[in-house]
Amino acid sequence: MPRPLRRLYPMSSMVRRRHRTWMLSMTLATGGAAVWGASLLWRKLDPAGAPSLLSTLMLSSAFTVPGTLLAFLSLRARTIWVLLAGIALTANGMMIVLPWIALRMRS
Protein backbone atom coordinates (compact mmCIF):
# COMPACT_ATOMS: atom_id res chain seq x y z
CA MET A 1 0.00 0.00 0.00
CA PRO A 2 1.48 3.39 -0.95
CA ARG A 3 2.14 5.90 1.75
CA PRO A 4 1.82 9.36 0.23
CA LEU A 5 2.52 11.20 3.50
CA ARG A 6 5.79 9.38 4.19
CA ARG A 7 7.88 12.27 2.84
CA LEU A 8 6.20 14.70 5.21
CA TYR A 9 7.45 12.92 8.32
CA PRO A 10 10.78 14.18 9.65
CA MET A 11 13.52 11.66 8.89
CA SER A 12 16.08 11.03 11.56
CA SER A 13 19.59 11.46 10.24
CA MET A 14 21.65 8.91 12.08
CA VAL A 15 25.38 8.78 11.45
CA ARG A 16 26.92 5.49 12.37
CA ARG A 17 30.03 5.22 14.52
CA ARG A 18 32.06 3.45 11.82
CA HIS A 19 31.29 6.18 9.33
CA ARG A 20 32.51 8.83 11.78
CA THR A 21 35.64 6.76 12.43
CA TRP A 22 36.29 6.45 8.70
CA MET A 23 35.74 10.18 8.18
CA LEU A 24 38.16 11.04 10.99
CA SER A 25 40.72 8.65 9.50
CA MET A 26 40.44 10.34 6.11
CA THR A 27 40.64 13.77 7.75
CA LEU A 28 43.87 12.76 9.46
CA ALA A 29 45.23 11.44 6.14
CA THR A 30 44.42 14.81 4.59
CA GLY A 31 46.25 16.54 7.44
CA GLY A 32 49.32 14.36 6.84
CA ALA A 33 49.20 15.11 3.13
CA ALA A 34 48.91 18.84 3.86
CA VAL A 35 52.04 18.66 6.04
CA TRP A 36 53.97 16.96 3.24
CA GLY A 37 52.65 19.31 0.59
CA ALA A 38 53.53 22.40 2.61
CA SER A 39 56.98 21.04 3.43
CA LEU A 40 57.80 20.14 -0.17
CA LEU A 41 56.52 23.50 -1.41
CA TRP A 42 58.60 25.27 1.24
CA ARG A 43 61.61 23.21 0.19
CA LYS A 44 61.07 24.25 -3.43
CA LEU A 45 60.64 27.97 -2.63
CA ASP A 46 63.24 28.39 0.15
CA PRO A 47 65.59 25.39 0.42
CA ALA A 48 67.71 26.96 3.17
CA GLY A 49 64.84 27.59 5.57
CA ALA A 50 62.80 24.46 4.87
CA PRO A 51 62.30 21.85 7.58
CA SER A 52 64.17 18.58 7.31
CA LEU A 53 62.53 15.44 6.03
CA LEU A 54 62.77 13.91 9.52
CA SER A 55 60.85 16.76 11.14
CA THR A 56 58.29 16.60 8.35
CA LEU A 57 57.96 12.86 8.92
CA MET A 58 57.44 13.35 12.66
CA LEU A 59 54.77 16.01 12.17
CA SER A 60 53.05 14.00 9.45
CA SER A 61 53.17 10.86 11.60
CA ALA A 62 51.28 12.69 14.32
CA PHE A 63 48.37 12.68 11.86
CA THR A 64 48.82 9.46 9.91
CA VAL A 65 49.56 6.90 12.63
CA PRO A 66 46.29 7.59 14.50
CA GLY A 67 44.56 7.72 11.11
CA THR A 68 45.86 4.26 10.27
CA LEU A 69 44.67 2.89 13.60
CA LEU A 70 41.24 4.42 13.07
CA ALA A 71 41.10 2.91 9.58
CA PHE A 72 41.71 -0.52 11.10
CA LEU A 73 38.94 0.13 13.63
CA SER A 74 36.47 0.96 10.88
CA LEU A 75 36.87 -2.45 9.21
CA ARG A 76 33.80 -4.64 9.08
CA ALA A 77 33.00 -7.92 7.42
CA ARG A 78 30.93 -6.29 4.71
CA THR A 79 32.51 -5.73 1.32
CA ILE A 80 31.80 -2.00 1.16
CA TRP A 81 33.48 -1.38 4.51
CA VAL A 82 36.53 -3.38 3.48
CA LEU A 83 36.78 -1.18 0.38
CA LEU A 84 36.24 2.07 2.30
CA ALA A 85 38.73 1.10 4.99
CA GLY A 86 41.16 0.16 2.21
CA ILE A 87 40.98 3.72 0.90
CA ALA A 88 41.75 5.12 4.35
CA LEU A 89 44.54 2.60 4.93
CA THR A 90 46.09 3.42 1.56
CA ALA A 91 45.87 7.17 2.12
CA ASN A 92 47.43 7.00 5.59
CA GLY A 93 49.98 4.37 4.57
CA MET A 94 51.11 6.50 1.64
CA MET A 95 51.90 9.36 3.99
CA ILE A 96 54.00 7.01 6.13
CA VAL A 97 55.92 5.66 3.10
CA LEU A 98 56.34 9.08 1.48
CA PRO A 99 59.78 9.85 3.02
CA TRP A 100 61.27 6.82 1.32
CA ILE A 101 59.71 7.87 -1.99
CA ALA A 102 60.96 11.46 -1.56
CA LEU A 103 64.50 10.25 -0.82
CA ARG A 104 64.48 7.93 -3.83
CA MET A 105 63.31 10.73 -6.13
CA ARG A 106 65.89 13.10 -4.67
CA SER A 107 68.85 10.89 -5.49
Order of alpha helices (4+ residues) and beta strands (2+ residues): alpha-alpha-alpha
